[in-house]
């Protein structure tokens, strides 16, 4: 599996400090903390959006985060399968490979 999201953020931080600051303060410090949606629900929505858009660089981290936020593997699998009908077969197949990598990494502990 690719480097963790923290490792990836730390890698670009020297060149993009403001982008990292905005990510940490606004995205995770504000948006993810709003009470209108649970972190579990936000994770499911984020996984769906990243899958639909084909943005796999962040998908593995958000699948891991989703599992930590209470999603089950079955829910992640079903969401990706469901998206095949709406975002396209290739995006779902790619996300399925990413999710399998996350599951395998967690199984290896």
N, C-alpha and C positions, 0 to 999 in steps of 0.2 A: 504494500500500500504506500501511497505517497506520503510525504512529510505531513505532520500534523498541522492543523490550522494555525496553532501558536507558532510553530517553527516557520511556517510560510509568512506569517505576519512579521515575525522578527527579522526575517530575511530582507523584506522590502522596507522596513521601518527607517533605516538610515537614509534612504532615497525618497521616501514618501511619508515623512512623519505626520503631516497633517491628515492624510488619508487614514492612517492608523489611528490617530487621535479621534477622528470623526467616527470610525468604526467602533472603537471602544466606548466612547462617550455617548454617541447618538444611537447607533444601531443596537449595541448590547446594553448600554447604560440607560437608554430611554425606551426605544421601541419594544425591545424584548421584555421590558419590565412593566409595560402597561397592563392593567388588570382586566381589560375587556376580553382578552383571549388568554387561555392558559399557555404555558410554555410548550406543553404537549401539542396543542392545536397549532401554535405558531410553527412548531417543527414540521408538522404534517403539511401545512401550507407552503412552507419554504422548500421542502423536499419536492412537492408537486411543481412549484414554480421553476426550480432548478432543473428538474427533469424535463418539463415542457420546453424550456429554453435551451436545453442541451448544454448547460453550464456545469460540466462535471468536475471542474477544479475545486469547487466548494461543496459538491454533493456528498462526498465521503464524510467530510466533517459534520455536515448537517444530518446525515443519517445516524452517525454516532451520537450526536447531540440529541436527536429525536429519541433514540433508544434510551438514553440517559434521562430524558424528559418523560418517559412513560409509554412511548410507542412500543408495540410489540413487533417482532420480525414479520409476523403475519400481516399486520396493518401496513407496514412499509411495503411489503410484497404486493399486497392488494392495491395499494395506491398506485404503485408503478404499473401494475397490470391494467388497472382502470385507465390510466393515462394513455396507454397504447391506442385507445380508441379516439382520443381527443388531441393528443400532441404528436401522434405518429409512432409507428412501430419502431423506427430506428432510435428515437429518443428513449423509449421504454426499454428496448433491448440494451442500450448503453447503460442506462440507470440500473438495470438488473445486474449487469456485470459489476458495477460500482458497489451496489448493495451486497452482492455475494462476497466481494473482497472485504467489505466491512465485517460481515458475519464471520467469515473465515478468520480474520485477524482477531476478532473477539473470542472465537473458539480456541484459538491458540494461546490466548491470554497473555 
